[in-house]
Amino acid sequence: MRANERTALVGEKCLLVPYLKRHVDHYNKWMQSPELLEMTASEPLTLTEEYEMQESWHLDEEKCTFIILAREPGQVITAENILEQKMVGDVNLFFNDHDDPHSAEIEIMIAEPDYRRKGMGLEAIRMMINYARQSLGTNKITAKISTENKGSIQLFLTQLGFVQISYSQIFEEVTLEKVLSGKVNTSNIVGETPGQDMLQSHFETLELDLKDLDL
């Protein structure tokens, strides 16, 4: 998606940046892992195929992808240094429901084991959802999660306020949904109505310099 090609989001624990050519080699190495392939229901790609995928996703207006980078405690992040931080995963939105263009499916992957269970995935999801609501006009988010992944299911239900709307015995997965409401706070501290602030997120937006982007 070209809408986020120059946008970076700066959170307390993680940074979200567009998926660029500089990320492809590292991403391709991740996706040779049987664990990650199973987790994401993906097939391994050659490096050439991965570069083609990155280019197609950049141009596909139905896919919004951010690479998740780690932010060290107290680290000052600028447009000049943000792209040099460590890659740890990715978060995606898929606008596949042609009957409801304001609905998106979310997926997240924390690929680096040392960065799991540190709250980084939770922050990245909140940042992505609020970015989607503010900048892309999204008003409903769904997540399809394997029934084997009980930790993720509980995260979406108990910490993000999603509700289960269906279960597929064939695919052994549940579909969870969150309807977004409430006015957007221009400070980027975004909640919903009182008592429904599970999506509250504090982040800053940076505009990346075109010369740093390998588009």
C-alpha positions as CSV (number, residue, x, y, z in Angstrom):
1,M,0.0,0.0,0.0
2,R,1.4,3.3,-1.0
3,A,-0.5,5.2,1.7
4,N,2.1,4.3,4.3
5,E,5.3,4.3,2.1
6,R,6.8,7.3,3.9
7,T,5.1,6.8,7.3
8,A,6.8,5.6,10.5
9,L,5.1,5.1,13.9
10,V,7.2,5.5,17.1
11,G,5.9,3.7,20.2
12,E,7.4,3.1,23.6
13,K,8.7,-0.4,22.9
14,C,8.6,-0.7,19.1
15,L,8.7,1.2,15.8
16,L,6.6,0.5,12.7
17,V,8.2,1.3,9.4
18,P,7.1,0.5,5.8
19,Y,8.4,-2.8,4.3
20,L,11.3,-1.7,2.1
21,K,13.8,-3.5,-0.1
22,R,16.4,-3.2,2.6
23,H,14.3,-5.5,4.8
24,V,13.8,-8.3,2.2
25,D,16.9,-10.3,2.8
26,H,16.4,-10.5,6.5
27,Y,12.7,-11.2,6.1
28,N,13.4,-14.0,3.6
29,K,15.8,-15.7,6.1
30,W,13.0,-15.5,8.8
31,M,10.6,-17.2,6.4
32,Q,12.8,-20.3,5.9
33,S,11.9,-21.3,9.5
34,P,9.4,-24.2,9.7
35,E,8.0,-22.6,12.9
36,L,7.3,-19.3,11.3
37,L,5.9,-20.9,8.1
38,E,3.5,-22.9,10.2
39,M,2.6,-19.9,12.4
40,T,1.8,-17.7,9.3
41,A,0.4,-20.5,7.1
42,S,3.0,-19.5,4.5
43,E,5.1,-21.2,1.9
44,P,8.9,-20.6,1.6
45,L,9.9,-18.2,-1.1
46,T,13.2,-17.7,-2.9
47,L,15.0,-14.4,-2.4
48,T,14.0,-13.3,-5.9
49,E,10.3,-14.2,-5.1
50,E,10.5,-12.3,-1.8
51,Y,11.7,-9.1,-3.6
52,E,8.8,-9.5,-6.1
53,M,6.4,-10.0,-3.1
54,Q,7.7,-6.8,-1.4
55,E,7.2,-4.8,-4.6
56,S,3.7,-6.2,-5.2
57,W,2.6,-5.5,-1.6
58,H,4.0,-1.9,-1.9
59,L,1.6,-1.3,-4.8
60,D,-1.3,-3.4,-3.6
61,E,-4.0,-1.0,-2.1
62,E,-5.6,-3.9,-0.3
63,K,-2.5,-4.6,1.9
64,C,-0.9,-2.4,4.5
65,T,2.4,-3.7,5.9
66,F,4.7,-2.4,8.6
67,I,8.0,-4.0,9.7
68,I,8.3,-4.0,13.5
69,L,11.6,-2.7,14.8
70,A,12.8,-2.8,18.4
71,R,13.2,0.5,20.4
72,E,15.7,0.4,23.2
73,P,14.6,2.0,26.5
74,G,15.1,5.8,26.5
75,Q,16.3,5.7,22.9
76,V,15.8,8.9,20.9
77,I,14.3,8.1,17.6
78,T,14.5,10.4,14.6
79,A,13.6,10.1,10.9
80,E,17.4,9.8,10.3
81,N,18.1,6.8,12.6
82,I,14.8,4.9,12.7
83,L,15.5,2.6,9.8
84,E,18.8,1.4,11.4
85,Q,17.0,-0.3,14.4
86,K,16.7,-4.1,14.7
87,M,14.0,-5.9,12.8
88,V,11.8,-8.1,15.0
89,G,8.6,-8.9,13.0
90,D,5.8,-7.5,11.0
91,V,2.2,-6.4,11.2
92,N,-0.3,-6.4,8.3
93,L,-3.8,-5.3,7.4
94,F,-5.7,-7.0,4.6
95,F,-8.6,-5.2,3.1
96,N,-10.1,-8.3,1.5
97,D,-13.8,-7.7,2.2
98,H,-15.1,-6.0,-1.0
99,D,-18.5,-5.6,0.5
100,D,-17.1,-3.6,3.4
101,P,-14.0,-1.5,2.3
102,H,-13.7,-0.1,5.8
103,S,-13.1,-3.6,7.3
104,A,-9.6,-5.1,7.6
105,E,-8.1,-8.4,8.8
106,I,-5.0,-8.0,11.0
107,E,-2.0,-10.4,11.3
108,I,1.1,-10.0,13.4
109,M,4.4,-11.9,13.6
110,I,7.2,-11.4,16.2
111,A,9.9,-13.4,14.4
112,E,12.7,-12.9,16.8
113,P,12.2,-15.2,19.9
114,D,14.1,-12.9,22.3
115,Y,11.5,-10.2,21.7
116,R,8.4,-12.3,22.3
117,R,6.3,-12.0,25.5
118,K,7.6,-8.5,26.2
119,G,4.5,-6.6,25.3
120,M,5.9,-5.6,21.9
121,G,3.3,-7.4,19.9
122,L,0.5,-5.9,21.9
123,E,1.8,-2.4,21.4
124,A,2.3,-3.0,17.6
125,I,-1.3,-4.2,17.2
126,R,-2.7,-1.2,19.1
127,M,-0.5,1.2,17.0
128,M,-1.6,-0.5,13.8
129,I,-5.3,-0.4,14.6
130,N,-5.2,3.2,15.6
131,Y,-3.2,4.1,12.5
132,A,-5.8,2.3,10.4
133,R,-8.7,4.1,12.1
134,Q,-7.0,7.5,11.8
135,S,-5.4,7.4,8.4
136,L,-7.2,4.7,6.5
137,G,-10.8,5.1,7.7
138,T,-11.0,1.6,9.0
139,N,-13.9,0.9,11.4
140,K,-13.8,-2.8,11.9
141,I,-10.9,-5.2,12.5
142,T,-11.0,-9.0,12.4
143,A,-8.3,-11.6,13.3
144,K,-8.2,-15.2,12.3
145,I,-6.2,-17.3,14.7
146,S,-5.4,-21.0,14.9
147,T,-7.1,-22.7,17.9
148,E,-3.6,-24.0,18.7
149,N,-2.5,-20.5,19.4
150,K,-4.3,-20.0,22.7
151,G,-2.0,-17.2,23.9
152,S,-2.9,-15.0,20.9
153,I,-6.6,-15.7,21.2
154,Q,-6.5,-14.7,24.9
155,L,-4.5,-11.5,24.0
156,F,-7.1,-10.4,21.5
157,L,-10.0,-11.3,23.8
158,T,-8.8,-10.0,27.1
159,Q,-6.3,-7.2,26.3
160,L,-7.7,-5.8,23.1
161,G,-11.5,-6.3,23.6
162,F,-12.2,-8.5,20.5
163,V,-15.1,-10.9,20.5
164,Q,-15.3,-14.3,18.8
165,I,-17.8,-14.3,15.9
166,S,-17.1,-17.7,14.4
167,Y,-15.2,-21.0,14.5
168,S,-14.0,-23.1,11.6
169,Q,-13.6,-26.7,12.3
170,I,-12.1,-27.3,8.9
171,F,-9.4,-24.7,9.3
172,E,-9.2,-25.1,13.1
173,E,-9.3,-21.4,13.6
174,V,-11.5,-18.8,15.3
175,T,-12.4,-15.4,13.9
176,L,-12.4,-12.5,16.3
177,E,-13.8,-9.1,15.6
178,K,-13.5,-5.5,17.0
179,V,-15.8,-2.7,15.9
180,L,-14.1,0.6,16.2
181,S,-15.9,3.6,17.5
182,G,-15.4,7.0,19.1
183,K,-13.7,10.1,17.9
184,V,-10.0,10.1,17.1
185,N,-7.8,12.2,19.4
186,T,-5.4,14.2,17.2
187,S,-2.6,13.7,19.9
188,N,-2.5,10.0,18.8
189,I,-3.7,8.9,22.2
190,V,-6.7,7.0,21.0
191,G,-9.3,5.3,23.1
192,E,-12.9,4.5,22.5
193,T,-15.7,5.3,24.9
194,P,-15.2,5.1,28.7
195,G,-14.6,1.6,29.7
196,Q,-13.7,0.5,26.2
197,D,-10.1,1.9,26.1
198,M,-8.3,-1.4,25.4
199,L,-7.0,0.0,22.2
200,Q,-5.5,3.1,23.8
201,S,-2.1,3.8,22.3
202,H,0.4,6.6,22.5
203,F,2.7,7.0,19.5
204,E,4.3,9.6,17.3
205,T,4.3,9.7,13.6
206,L,7.4,10.5,11.5
207,E,7.6,11.2,7.8
208,L,10.6,9.4,6.3
209,D,12.9,11.2,3.9
210,L,12.4,10.0,0.3
211,K,16.1,9.6,-0.2
212,D,16.2,6.9,2.5
213,L,13.5,4.8,0.9
214,D,14.4,2.2,-1.7
215,L,11.0,2.3,-3.4
